[in-house]
Amino acid sequence: MLAGLLFATLDAVDRPDRLAATLPFAGATLIEHQARQLIAAGASQIIVVVGRLTPELMGALNRIGRRGVAVDPVRGAGEAAEKLHPLARLVMLADGLVTTDATVAALAREGGDALLVTPGDGAPAGFERVGGGMAWAGIARLDPRRVAAVAAMPRDYDPQSTLVRVAEAAGATHVALPEATLRDGHGIEHTAQALDWRGRRIVAASVSAERGWFSRWVVGPLARLIVPALVARSVPGAIIAAVALALAVLGVVAIVLGWERAGMLVGLAGTLAFAVGATLGGLRDEPGLARVHAWGVKLVPALCVLALARQTDLATATHTAFAVAAALIALGGIADRAAGATPMNWWGSAPAFLLIVTVFTLLGWPLAGLVLAAAYATATLAHEVETLRRQP
């Protein structure tokens, strides 16, 4: 099993009434963001070393517990050792660490002791020096015996720093921190202003990591522009869902009333709003709302395409467009289910198909757009099937 070790002991430099771990970050608190990353990496237990139980920290721990994991606040290494399963794989994040999901997931893999490091010369503030001229970059994979070893030491030792030293002495593997991750906002901070800056960088990095050309080149730039402002203003995810739903309904109604071009554009806007809401829901650790937005991203294109096909068939007195639209939805739905965890960037998706149909509708060729999107969905599904066949 995987367990996570977090720290909430240091006060914020610019807000001494708050722990750095409870400072606002990406729509929640920093420690909630760290816990979300550990849970996404597979952690079923979160141990938090606390200096004092403030109301903000207690609220954050309660919210983390609602994710279905065991949350154990402890006062030091001794209590942490008692809570840990002896066969657990432990991932430790530094107090005040900001990093990407992929970086946490990389250290959460199977293996022995490992420290994420970067060259000591020019290392950012807060990175602790270790052997070989390197500096610890805030993430460690540890054997539970390291925690027991620290528990046997004097209680006035700093548990986080001592754990790093014990792991280093035990021959922990050094895992190099990629330069790109530093540029994405990786660092250790204890001020609200610095956390706000790094939060914006992490938001941008998380959006850029989305797979698929539509997510990377359409949703990505839009989310990087909008999400930080939404987070700063604490805009509820339900408001975003309501706006997206209103746009979707307005778009479908406009298509049915004969304003196909305007309706497709508004429907595409509703799809983008749902996509941005899904990104924000993931950052805020709101799985329910994130699922609602994710379903909106899939359903709105289908409704818009069906409404457009109906209008096209009414104008031509045939059923060709509706048949093509039905095939597009079926092929696209199966392709979405078959995509797996690592889809290729060129593969299609529901919003990508909608964008193609919208462009051709604006040009006055809605049926051609439907046919091209259906062919794209067919190519995507065919390649997915071949990819699955090659897997062991």
Protein Blocks (a to p, Z undefined) as FASTA:
>chain_A
ZZdddddfbccfklmkbcfklgceehiafklmmmmmmmmnopabdcdddfbdcfklmmmm
mmmmmnopacdddfbfklmmmmpcfkbccddddehiacdfklmmmmmpgcddddddddfe
hpaehiacdehhiacehiacddfklmmmmmmpcfkbcfklmmmmmmmmnopacddddfkl
mmnopacdfbfklmmmmmmmmmmmmmmmpgcjklmmmmmmmmmmmmmmmmmnopafklmm
mmmmmmmmmmmmmmmnopamlmmmmmmmmmmmmmmmmmmmmmnopaklmmmmmmmmmmmm
mmmmmmmmmmmmmmnopaklmmmmmmmmmmmmmmmmmnommdcfklccfklmmmmmmmmm
mnopamlmmmmmmmmmmmmmmmmmmmmmmpZZ
